[in-house]
């Protein structure tokens, strides 16, 4: 089979799964809108995802043959902004102010890194380590960092899960899609020999398994589930 076709198949399969990953908070946001409250849901995964998507858009811009990654993350950034707006609107008092500040900070940091990479890095006389351009390496390093944070961000609710012994506020679709999406991009990164895609997606697979293991363990002990079974 044509190697180019195989690479394209992996990349666009990853694009579809990534889009589904970015859509996975829809159920949570619909619940927030219905109840007109963010309750105990945490916006951290959406903020990390917004930063991650923005950086991957910049990465695709400076790195040849990364169209699928670029298109996917433009969609992802748009969706994450939507989720952040929903979360901000239904937050109350200090929490709303905090969301505005955190969202503004994420966008500011993304723009600062991108402008630095586009206008300043090309003037630096230094050999890249990976054989790719210095611009790709700088953004690649940032993408690795925030991609790992994005994949691991659903774990911020684990303390609450352990305290309440309930998975009510641990979004299962997000954990499932984290595993599927990172697994596909992990395969693609091996095929195209892209270390900046390989590293975070190895971690994504590990985080995905860990999140599902925690969900499976505590879902059996969930008070709500036990009450339903009792009836």
C-alpha positions in Angstrom: 0.0 0.0 0.0 1.2 3.5 -0.8 3.0 4.9 2.3 1.6 8.4 1.7 -2.0 7.0 1.8 -1.3 5.2 5.0 0.1 8.3 6.6 -3.0 10.3 5.4 -5.3 7.6 6.7 -3.7 7.8 10.2 -3.7 11.6 10.2 -7.4 12.0 9.2 -8.5 9.2 11.5 -6.7 11.1 14.2 -8.4 14.3 13.1 -11.9 12.7 13.4 -11.1 11.2 16.9 -9.6 14.5 18.0 -12.8 16.4 16.9 -14.9 13.9 18.9 -12.6 14.4 21.9 -13.1 18.2 21.6 -16.9 17.6 21.3 -17.0 15.3 24.4 -17.7 18.2 26.9 -21.1 18.8 25.1 -23.0 16.6 27.5 -21.5 18.4 30.5 -22.2 21.9 29.0 -25.8 20.9 28.2 -26.3 19.9 31.8 -24.8 23.2 33.0 -27.2 25.1 30.7 -30.1 23.1 31.9 -29.3 23.5 35.6 -28.0 27.1 35.0 -25.1 26.3 37.3 -21.6 24.8 36.9 -22.1 22.9 40.1 -18.8 21.0 40.9 -17.6 20.8 37.3 -14.1 22.0 36.7 -13.2 24.2 33.7 -9.4 23.3 33.9 -9.7 20.7 31.1 -11.2 23.2 28.7 -8.6 25.8 29.4 -5.7 23.4 28.9 -7.4 22.1 25.7 -7.8 25.7 24.4 -4.1 26.3 24.9 -3.2 23.0 23.4 -5.3 23.5 20.3 -4.0 27.0 19.7 -0.3 25.8 19.9 -1.0 22.9 17.6 -2.5 25.4 15.0 0.7 27.4 15.3 2.8 24.2 15.0 0.9 23.2 11.8 1.5 26.7 10.4 5.3 26.4 10.7 5.6 22.7 10.0 5.1 21.3 6.4 2.5 18.5 5.8 0.5 19.0 9.0 -2.8 20.0 7.4 -4.9 17.5 9.2 -3.5 18.6 12.6 -4.0 22.2 11.7 -7.7 21.8 10.6 -8.5 19.6 13.6 -7.1 22.1 16.1 -8.8 25.1 14.5 -12.1 23.2 15.1 -10.9 22.2 18.6 -10.0 25.8 19.6 -13.4 27.1 18.4 -15.1 24.4 20.5 -13.0 25.0 23.6 -13.8 28.8 23.4 -17.5 27.8 23.3 -17.2 25.6 26.3 -15.3 28.3 28.2 -17.9 30.9 27.4 -20.7 28.5 28.6 -18.8 27.9 31.8 -18.1 31.6 32.3 -21.7 32.6 31.7 -23.1 30.1 34.3 -20.4 30.7 36.9 -21.2 33.0 39.8 -19.3 35.9 41.4 -15.6 35.3 42.0 -15.7 32.1 39.9 -16.9 34.1 36.9 -14.2 36.7 37.3 -11.6 33.9 37.6 -12.8 32.2 34.4 -12.5 35.5 32.5 -9.0 36.1 33.8 -7.9 32.5 33.1 -9.3 32.5 29.6 -7.7 35.8 28.8 -4.3 34.5 30.2 -4.5 31.4 28.0 -5.1 33.4 24.8 -2.4 35.9 25.7 0.2 33.2 26.4 -0.6 31.4 23.1 -0.3 34.6 21.1 3.0 35.5 22.8 4.5 32.1 22.1 3.3 32.1 18.5 4.6 35.7 17.7 7.9 34.8 19.4 8.2 31.7 17.3 7.3 33.4 14.0 9.2 36.6 14.2 12.1 36.1 16.6 13.2 32.4 16.4 14.1 32.6 12.7 16.8 35.2 13.6 18.5 32.8 16.0 21.6 31.1 14.6 21.3 27.7 16.2 21.1 24.2 14.8 17.9 22.3 15.7 18.3 19.1 17.6 15.7 17.0 15.8 16.5 17.7 12.2 13.3 19.8 11.9 13.3 23.6 11.9 14.0 25.6 15.1 10.5 27.1 14.8 9.0 23.6 14.8 11.2 22.6 17.8 10.2 25.5 20.0 6.5 25.1 19.3 6.9 21.3 19.5 8.2 21.6 23.0 5.3 23.8 24.0 2.8 21.5 22.4 4.2 18.5 24.2 3.9 20.3 27.5 0.3 21.4 27.0 -0.8 18.3 25.2 0.2 16.2 28.3 -1.5 18.7 30.6 -4.7 18.5 28.4 -4.7 14.7 28.5 -4.1 14.6 32.2 -6.5 17.5 33.1 -9.6 15.3 33.7 -7.7 13.9 36.6 -8.1 17.2 38.6 -11.5 15.9 39.8 -10.0 12.7 41.2 -9.7 14.1 44.7 -13.4 15.0 44.6 -14.1 11.5 43.3 -12.2 9.9 46.1 -13.8 12.1 48.7 -17.4 11.5 47.5 -16.8 8.0 46.1 -18.9 9.2 43.2 -18.0 9.7 39.5 -20.9 12.1 38.9 -18.6 15.0 38.0 -15.9 12.9 36.2 -16.8 13.1 32.5 -16.6 9.6 31.1 -16.8 10.6 27.4 -13.7 12.9 27.8 -11.7 10.0 29.3 -12.8 7.5 26.6 -11.9 9.9 23.8 -8.6 10.8 25.4 -7.6 7.2 25.1 -8.8 6.7 21.5 -7.5 10.0 20.2 -4.1 9.7 21.8 -3.8 6.1 20.6 -4.4 7.1 17.0 -2.0 10.1 17.0 0.6 7.9 18.8 0.4 5.5 15.8 0.6 8.4 13.3 3.6 9.9 15.1 5.5 6.6 14.8 4.7 6.4 11.1 5.9 10.0 10.3 8.8 10.0 12.9 7.5 13.1 14.6 8.9 13.1 18.2 6.8 16.2 19.2 3.6 14.2 18.4 5.0 10.9 19.9 5.8 12.1 23.4 2.5 13.6 24.4 0.4 10.9 22.9 2.3 8.1 24.7 1.4 10.0 27.9 -2.2 10.4 26.6 -2.6 6.7 26.2 -1.3 6.2 29.8 -3.6 9.0 31.2 -6.5 7.5 29.3 -6.1 4.1 30.8 -5.6 5.6 34.3 -8.8 7.7 34.0 -10.9 4.8 32.8 -9.5 2.6 35.6 -10.4 5.2 38.2 -13.8 5.6 36.7 -14.4 1.9 36.6 -13.3 1.5 40.2 -15.4 4.3 41.7 -18.5 3.8 39.5 -19.0 0.5 41.3 -19.0 2.4 44.7 -20.9 5.4 43.6 -23.7 6.2 46.1 -26.0 7.2 43.3 -25.4 3.9 41.6 -25.9 1.9 44.8 -29.2 3.7 45.4 -30.4 2.8 41.9 -29.4 -0.8 42.4 -31.1 -0.9 45.8 -34.4 -0.1 44.1 
